[in-house]
Amino acid sequence: MAAVLCLLSVGAWAAATPSKPAATGQTSGCLIEPHRVADVGAQVVGVVERFTVQRGDRVGAGQTVAELQSDVERANARVARTRARVDAEVRVAEANLELARQKFDRSQALVRQQFISDQALEQARAELDVASQRLAQARGQQQIWLDEKGVADAQLGLRTVRSPIRGLVADIYIHPGERVEERPLLRIAEIDPLRVELMVPIAHWGTVKKGDVLNVRPELPGAPTVAATVTHVDTLTDAASNTFRVQLTLPNRDQRLPAGLRCKADLPAG
């Protein structure tokens, strides 16, 4: 795993104190790694227009990190938005429907007064039905334009690459102007918290349990002993080394520890 670089200020170190440190015995070599790493790629094929971050930058989940060229998609989105805003046909259809309704109401009154024939009333009713259908048609067309706007906006959104996690930009693999298909654009590493991996001798089987707090000493000048919590204990052993794997979570507020460090972990006394 590539080490994630970050600026260190020795004077700013703050040791984490275990709430209930276990009685220690033997130590075990360990490795401090990012909690998780994401190789971030684009959802569509395209040409990278620009990166909005640089290596070493902190990013949040959902933050834009890169954009693909999207001239055609932006144009389509503008056209779709314009169409979706145009409601003139709906307003005309609504006005015609209101006129047809008024005409029908007058025709009903005139029929009762025997000023017009029943045939004229039926004609007014037919005109009312036609006006109602035209309004429904206009509203249906407007809904289609709204749906097209949603599709255009979604296609444009696919040209924006966002970070799936909170962390640091560990590496950028390509340059603006390059075409991307299946390969990732950049790597994001989450280093708060960090993950500590260690192989524990089989003699300590049963003494290390989930939830235990162990002291971890990073192999870094000036770095203090820190506390990490056991989050996973393998139920399978490695026959070749006669060990089993243990995973710990190490809080890394302010990202004072870089990932990729070797370390020593104090094991509970057997």
C-alpha positions as CSV (number, residue, x, y, z in Angstrom):
1,M,0.0,0.0,0.0
2,A,1.5,3.3,-1.0
3,A,2.1,5.6,1.9
4,V,0.0,8.7,2.1
5,L,2.1,11.8,2.7
6,C,1.0,14.5,5.1
7,L,2.8,17.3,6.9
8,L,4.0,16.5,10.4
9,S,4.6,18.9,13.2
10,V,6.4,17.0,16.0
11,G,5.4,19.7,18.5
12,A,1.8,19.1,17.7
13,W,1.7,15.4,18.7
14,A,-1.0,14.5,21.2
15,A,-0.8,11.0,22.7
16,A,-4.0,9.0,22.9
17,T,-4.4,7.4,26.4
18,P,-6.2,4.1,26.6
19,S,-9.1,4.2,28.9
20,K,-8.3,0.6,30.2
21,P,-4.9,-0.5,28.9
22,A,-4.4,-4.2,29.0
23,A,-1.5,-5.7,30.9
24,T,1.2,-6.0,28.3
25,G,3.6,-8.8,27.6
26,Q,5.2,-9.5,24.2
27,T,5.2,-7.0,21.4
28,S,4.3,-7.6,17.7
29,G,5.3,-5.8,14.6
30,C,2.4,-4.1,12.8
31,L,1.7,-1.8,9.9
32,I,-0.4,1.4,10.0
33,E,-2.5,1.7,6.9
34,P,-5.4,3.9,5.6
35,H,-8.8,2.9,7.0
36,R,-9.8,2.4,3.4
37,V,-8.6,3.4,-0.1
38,A,-10.7,4.2,-3.2
39,D,-9.4,4.3,-6.7
40,V,-11.8,6.8,-8.2
41,G,-12.8,6.6,-11.9
42,A,-15.4,8.2,-14.2
43,Q,-18.7,6.6,-14.8
44,V,-18.5,7.3,-18.6
45,V,-15.8,7.4,-21.2
46,G,-14.4,10.8,-21.9
47,V,-11.5,13.3,-21.9
48,V,-10.4,14.8,-18.6
49,E,-10.9,18.6,-18.7
50,R,-9.5,19.4,-15.3
51,F,-8.8,18.3,-11.8
52,T,-10.2,20.4,-8.9
53,V,-7.8,18.9,-6.4
54,Q,-4.1,18.2,-6.1
55,R,-2.1,15.4,-4.5
56,G,-2.2,15.8,-0.7
57,D,-5.4,17.8,-0.6
58,R,-8.1,16.9,1.9
59,V,-11.5,16.1,0.3
60,G,-14.9,15.4,1.6
61,A,-17.3,12.7,0.6
62,G,-19.2,13.9,-2.5
63,Q,-16.7,16.6,-3.3
64,T,-15.9,17.2,-6.9
65,V,-12.4,16.1,-7.7
66,A,-12.4,16.1,-11.5
67,E,-14.5,17.1,-14.6
68,L,-14.6,15.5,-18.0
69,Q,-15.2,17.6,-21.2
70,S,-18.9,18.1,-21.5
71,D,-19.6,20.8,-24.1
72,V,-22.3,18.7,-25.8
73,E,-23.9,17.6,-22.5
74,R,-24.0,21.2,-21.3
75,A,-25.6,22.4,-24.5
76,N,-28.2,19.6,-24.3
77,A,-29.0,20.5,-20.7
78,R,-29.5,24.2,-21.6
79,V,-31.9,23.3,-24.3
80,A,-33.8,20.9,-22.1
81,R,-34.1,23.5,-19.3
82,T,-35.4,26.1,-21.8
83,R,-38.0,23.7,-23.0
84,A,-39.1,22.8,-19.5
85,R,-39.6,26.4,-18.6
86,V,-41.8,27.1,-21.7
87,D,-45.4,26.8,-20.6
88,A,-47.0,29.0,-23.2
89,E,-48.9,26.1,-24.8
90,V,-50.3,25.0,-21.5
91,R,-51.5,28.6,-20.7
92,V,-53.1,28.9,-24.2
93,A,-54.8,25.5,-23.7
94,E,-56.1,26.5,-20.3
95,A,-57.5,29.7,-21.7
96,N,-59.2,27.9,-24.5
97,L,-60.7,25.4,-22.1
98,E,-62.0,28.2,-19.9
99,L,-63.7,29.9,-23.0
100,A,-65.2,26.6,-24.0
101,R,-66.5,26.0,-20.5
102,Q,-68.1,29.5,-20.5
103,K,-69.6,28.9,-23.9
104,F,-71.1,25.6,-22.8
105,D,-72.5,27.1,-19.6
106,R,-74.2,29.9,-21.7
107,S,-75.5,27.3,-24.1
108,Q,-77.1,25.3,-21.3
109,A,-78.9,28.5,-20.1
110,L,-80.0,29.4,-23.6
111,V,-81.4,25.9,-24.2
112,R,-83.5,26.1,-21.1
113,Q,-84.8,29.5,-22.4
114,Q,-85.3,27.8,-25.8
115,F,-83.1,30.5,-27.5
116,I,-80.9,27.8,-29.2
117,S,-81.4,24.3,-30.3
118,D,-80.1,21.1,-28.6
119,Q,-77.8,20.7,-31.5
120,A,-76.0,23.9,-30.6
121,L,-75.6,22.7,-27.1
122,E,-74.1,19.4,-28.2
123,Q,-71.6,21.4,-30.4
124,A,-70.6,23.5,-27.4
125,R,-70.1,20.3,-25.4
126,A,-67.9,18.8,-28.1
127,E,-65.8,22.0,-28.2
128,L,-65.4,21.7,-24.4
129,D,-64.2,18.1,-24.7
130,V,-61.7,19.1,-27.4
131,A,-60.4,21.9,-25.3
132,S,-60.0,19.6,-22.3
133,Q,-58.1,17.1,-24.4
134,R,-55.8,19.7,-25.9
135,L,-54.9,20.9,-22.3
136,A,-54.1,17.4,-21.3
137,Q,-51.9,17.0,-24.4
138,A,-50.1,20.3,-23.6
139,R,-49.5,19.2,-20.0
140,G,-48.3,15.8,-21.2
141,Q,-45.8,17.5,-23.6
142,Q,-44.6,19.7,-20.8
143,Q,-44.0,16.6,-18.6
144,I,-42.0,15.0,-21.4
145,W,-39.8,18.1,-21.6
146,L,-39.3,18.0,-17.8
147,D,-38.3,14.3,-18.1
148,E,-35.9,15.2,-20.9
149,K,-34.4,17.9,-18.7
150,G,-33.9,15.3,-15.9
151,V,-32.1,13.0,-18.4
152,A,-29.9,15.8,-19.7
153,D,-29.0,16.9,-16.2
154,A,-28.1,13.3,-15.3
155,Q,-26.0,12.9,-18.4
156,L,-24.2,16.1,-17.5
157,G,-23.7,15.0,-13.9
158,L,-21.9,11.8,-15.2
159,R,-19.1,14.1,-16.5
160,T,-18.4,15.2,-12.9
161,V,-16.2,12.9,-10.8
162,R,-16.8,13.0,-7.0
163,S,-15.0,11.5,-4.1
164,P,-16.9,8.6,-2.5
165,I,-15.1,9.0,0.8
166,R,-13.5,11.6,3.1
167,G,-9.7,11.5,3.0
168,L,-6.6,12.7,1.3
169,V,-5.7,12.6,-2.4
170,A,-3.0,10.0,-2.3
171,D,-2.2,10.0,-6.1
172,I,-3.3,11.3,-9.4
173,Y,-2.8,8.8,-12.2
174,I,-3.5,10.8,-15.4
175,H,-3.3,14.4,-16.7
176,P,-5.9,16.7,-18.2
177,G,-6.5,16.0,-21.8
178,E,-6.1,12.3,-21.5
179,R,-8.9,10.0,-22.4
180,V,-10.3,7.7,-19.7
181,E,-12.2,4.5,-20.0
182,E,-11.8,1.8,-17.4
183,R,-8.7,3.0,-15.5
184,P,-9.0,5.2,-12.3
185,L,-8.2,8.9,-12.3
186,L,-7.0,9.3,-8.8
187,R,-6.7,7.6,-5.4
188,I,-8.4,8.8,-2.2
189,A,-7.2,7.4,1.1
190,E,-9.2,7.7,4.3
191,I,-6.7,8.2,7.2
192,D,-9.0,9.2,10.0
193,P,-9.3,6.7,11.5
194,L,-6.3,4.6,10.5
195,R,-6.2,0.8,10.3
196,V,-3.5,-1.2,12.1
197,E,-2.7,-4.7,10.9
198,L,-0.6,-7.1,13.0
199,M,0.1,-10.8,13.0
200,V,-0.1,-12.2,16.5
201,P,1.7,-15.4,17.5
202,I,-0.6,-18.3,18.1
203,A,0.5,-18.4,21.7
204,H,-1.7,-15.4,22.3
205,W,-4.8,-17.0,20.8
206,G,-7.7,-16.1,23.1
207,T,-5.9,-13.3,24.9
208,V,-6.7,-10.7,22.2
209,K,-10.4,-9.9,21.8
210,K,-12.6,-7.5,19.9
211,G,-12.9,-4.3,21.9
212,D,-9.5,-4.6,23.6
213,V,-7.4,-1.4,23.6
214,L,-3.7,-1.9,22.7
215,N,-0.8,0.4,22.9
216,V,0.8,1.1,19.4
217,R,4.2,2.7,19.0
218,P,4.7,4.1,15.5
219,E,8.2,3.9,14.1
220,L,8.4,7.6,13.5
221,P,10.8,10.0,15.3
222,G,8.9,12.0,17.9
223,A,5.7,10.1,17.6
224,P,4.2,9.0,21.0
225,T,2.6,5.8,21.9
226,V,-1.1,5.8,20.8
227,A,-4.1,3.7,21.6
228,A,-5.9,1.5,19.1
229,T,-9.0,-0.6,19.5
230,V,-9.3,-4.2,18.3
231,T,-12.0,-4.4,15.7
232,H,-11.4,-7.8,14.1
233,V,-9.7,-11.1,15.1
234,D,-9.2,-13.7,12.5
235,T,-10.6,-17.1,13.2
236,L,-8.2,-18.6,10.7
237,T,-4.5,-19.0,11.5
238,D,-1.5,-18.9,9.1
239,A,0.2,-22.3,9.4
240,A,3.4,-21.1,7.8
241,S,4.1,-18.4,10.4
242,N,2.0,-19.9,13.2
243,T,0.2,-16.6,13.6
244,F,-3.3,-15.1,13.3
245,R,-4.2,-11.6,12.0
246,V,-5.7,-8.9,14.2
247,Q,-7.0,-5.5,12.9
248,L,-7.3,-2.4,15.0
249,T,-8.8,1.1,14.5
250,L,-6.6,4.0,15.4
251,P,-8.2,7.5,15.7
252,N,-6.2,10.1,13.8
253,R,-7.7,13.4,14.5
254,D,-6.1,16.3,12.6
255,Q,-4.4,13.6,10.5
256,R,-1.2,13.8,12.6
257,L,-0.1,10.3,11.7
258,P,0.7,9.4,8.1
259,A,-0.4,6.0,6.8
260,G,2.2,3.5,5.7
261,L,4.2,3.5,9.0
262,R,5.6,0.4,10.6
263,C,4.8,0.1,14.3
264,K,5.0,-2.1,17.4
265,A,1.9,-3.2,19.3
266,D,2.0,-4.3,22.9
267,L,0.1,-7.6,23.3
268,P,-1.8,-8.6,26.4
269,A,0.1,-10.8,28.8
270,G,-0.7,-14.4,28.2
